[in-house]
């Protein structure tokens, strides 16, 4: 599976409570590396779904953007 750029991903409806990693990056205007670094540092709390899947709540990414 090829990696995609956050700009190539559509944002879900505002009522959708969960975002994918790419959607969160697009919403916060950050790159994938920054997202991963912030998760590793504990500044972003994510939900791991399966071995590789990551979801983040819209509330969490909005909290991060307010900082």
BELSUL-V907030 format. One record per run of one state. SS is the DSSP state (helix for helix, strand for strand, loop for the rest). FROM is the first residue (numbers start at 1). TO is the last residue. If there is no record, write none. Layout:
# BELSUL-V907030
SS & FROM & TO
SS & FROM & TO
This chain:
# BELSUL-V907030
loop & 1 & 5
helix & 6 & 8
loop & 9 & 17
strand & 18 & 20
helix & 21 & 28
loop & 29 & 31
helix & 32 & 40
loop & 41 & 46
strand & 47 & 49
loop & 50 & 52
strand & 53 & 57
helix & 58 & 66
loop & 67 & 67
